[in-house]
Amino acid sequence: MSDNSTFKALSAPKGVPDYVPPGSGTFIRVRDEFARQARLAGYQHIELPVFEDTALFARGVGESTDVVTKEMYTFADRGERSVTLRPEGTAGVMRAVIEHNLDRGYLPVKLNYYGPFFRYERPQAGRYRQLQQVGVEAIGVDDPLLDAEVIALADRCYRAVGLSGFRLELTSLGDHTCRPAYREKLQEFLFKLPLDEETRRRAEINPLRVLDDKRPEVQELTAEAPLMLDHLSGPCREHFETVTGTLDDLGVDYVVNPRMVRGLDYYTKTTFEFVHDGLGAQSGIGGGGRYDGLMAQIGGQDLSGIGFGLGVDRTVLALEAEGVELDGAQRRVDVFGVGMGTEASSRMSLLIDALRAAGVSADMSYGGRGLKGAMKGADRAGARFALVLGERELEAGEVAVKDLAEHTQVTVALSAEAVLAAIR
C-alpha cells in the first residue's frame, strides 16, 4: 500500500479562485440575479463552448489587443487544431448566431450567458486567470434606444444586488464614417512623440490602444491627443446624444469619459464601463459597447450589435468593500429537520423529502446526533425553521416547528401539509 502522507497537498492553479461555502452563497446570488434581470428584459439563455477555434478570437477580438497577443490560453488539440479557452463571450455568441441562423429571424436577437472566461494575466486582487462573467448581447438592430436599454439593464443588475458606490463612464468611439479620418489625426499626433518601439508598433496597428496605456509617462505624453468624441460624424453624434438623452430620461447616472478605450478592438459608437473605486487598481466591474461590423468580420451578415459583460468576481469584492451582505446569501436551506432516535429520524427523512417535493429547501441531521448538536447543524445551515421529532411527538403524530428567527414554537400534525401551513 502507498502512504498518502508522502504526497504533497495540491492547490488550485495560480490565479484561479475557489468559491466555497459559505462565501459561495454570495457568488451564486450575484450571478443568478444578474441572469434574472436579463431574462426580465427578454434575453434568452445561450450556453457557449468553453473553447473555440483560435481564429475566432484572433479575428473577432483583434490581433492588436493584449487579450490576443499576451493573455489567451491557446493550445493544439490531438488533431493538431489550434483551440483557445474563451477569453470573452461576444465572439462566441456571434459565431453561434451565425452557425444556427438566429440572425435570420426576428431582430434583435437578445441572448444572455454566464460562466468562466480565461486570460493569462498577472494575478492580483480582482484580476484572475479564470474570471466569472454574466453577459448579454442584442444583435441585428442599430438603434440608440437599444444601447440605452443595455446600459440601463447593467445598471439595474448592480443595484438589484445592493451595490451603489459605482460609476458609469460613457463615450462614443465613432464608426467607419469618422474613425478613419480620426485615426489619421491620432497617428499624426502619436508619431511625433518619443514612443518606445512596442508602443509605436501598437500605434501603427490600432492607435486608440495607445490612449489606453496605463503608464504615467505615456499618459503624460498623450494628454493633448485628439479625442474621438470631438471628431464624430453627424449621425454618430446624433446616435450618442440619443443614448445619453434616454439615459437621462431613465434616471441612469453617468459620466462622459472621452479618453475611455475598452480592451477589445471590435467596439464602435456607444462604449461604456462601470467602475468601483473601492477595488483599487482593478476598479472596472463590468462594461461593454456596440460592435458594428463584428458579425461580418467573422463570416456572417453585416449586422450590428451591442452587449455587456459584468464581472461576478469583482461585484462580490465590491459588495464586500461596501459592507453589503445579501439577505439569505449564507442560507443553505430554509428548513432543518431533527429526529431524535432511529424511528423518529426515519420518519423525519420522509417528511423532509415531502417538503423538498413541495419546493421547500430542506435538510436534516444525520448520524444520531443529540438535540444540542443537531441544532448547531440547523444554525450552520442558516435555516429559518427547525423541525424537531422525538418519541413523544412521534407517538402523538405531531412535530414541533421552531421559528429560529422569532424564537417561537408551534406543534402541528406530522405531515408536509401541516408543516407547509406553519412555515408560510
Stockholm file with secondary structure:
# STOCKHOLM 1.0

chainA/1-424         MSDNSTFKALSAPKGVPDYVPPGSGTFIRVRDEFARQARLAGYQHIELPVFEDTALFARGVGESTDVVTKEMYTFADRGERSVTLRPEGTAGVMRAVIEHNLDRGYLPVKLNYYGPFFRYERPQAGRYRQLQQVGVEAIGVDDPLLDAEVIALADRCYRAVGLSGFRLELTSLGDHTCRPAYREKLQEFLFKLPLDEETRRRAEINPLRVLDDKRPEVQELTAEAPLMLDHLSGPCREHFETVTGTLDDLGVDYVVNPRMVRGLDYYTKTTFEFVHDGLGAQSGIGGGGRYDGLMAQIGGQDLSGIGFGLGVDRTVLALEAEGVELDGAQRRVDVFGVGMGTEASSRMSLLIDALRAAGVSADMSYGGRGLKGAMKGADRAGARFALVLGERELEAGEVAVKDLAEHTQVTVALSAEAVLAAIR
#=GR chainA/1-424 SS CCCGGGSCCCCCCTTCCCCCTTTHHHHHHHHHHHHHHHHHTTCEECCCCSEEEHHHHHHHTCTTSHIIIIICCEEECTTSCEEEECSCSHHHHHHHHHHTTGGGSSSSEEEEEEEEEECCCCCBTTBCSEEEEEEEEEESCCCHHHHHHHHHHHHHHHHHTTCCSCEEEEEECCCTTTHHHHHHHHHHHHTTSCCCHHHHHHHHHCTHHHHTCCCHHHHHHTTTCCCGGGSCCHHHHHHHHHHHHHHHHHTCCCEECTTCCCSSTTCEEEEEEEECGGGTTCCEEEEEEECTTHHHHTTSCSCCEEEEEEEHHHHHHHHHHHTCCCTTTTCSCSEEEEECSHHHHHHHHHHHHHHHHTTCCEEECCSSCCHHHHHHHHHHTTCSEEEEECHHHHHHTEEEEEETTTTEEEEEESSHHHHHHHHC
#=GC SS_cons         CCCGGGSCCCCCCTTCCCCCTTTHHHHHHHHHHHHHHHHHTTCEECCCCSEEEHHHHHHHTCTTSHIIIIICCEEECTTSCEEEECSCSHHHHHHHHHHTTGGGSSSSEEEEEEEEEECCCCCBTTBCSEEEEEEEEEESCCCHHHHHHHHHHHHHHHHHTTCCSCEEEEEECCCTTTHHHHHHHHHHHHTTSCCCHHHHHHHHHCTHHHHTCCCHHHHHHTTTCCCGGGSCCHHHHHHHHHHHHHHHHHTCCCEECTTCCCSSTTCEEEEEEEECGGGTTCCEEEEEEECTTHHHHTTSCSCCEEEEEEEHHHHHHHHHHHTCCCTTTTCSCSEEEEECSHHHHHHHHHHHHHHHHTTCCEEECCSSCCHHHHHHHHHHTTCSEEEEECHHHHHHTEEEEEETTTTEEEEEESSHHHHHHHHC
//
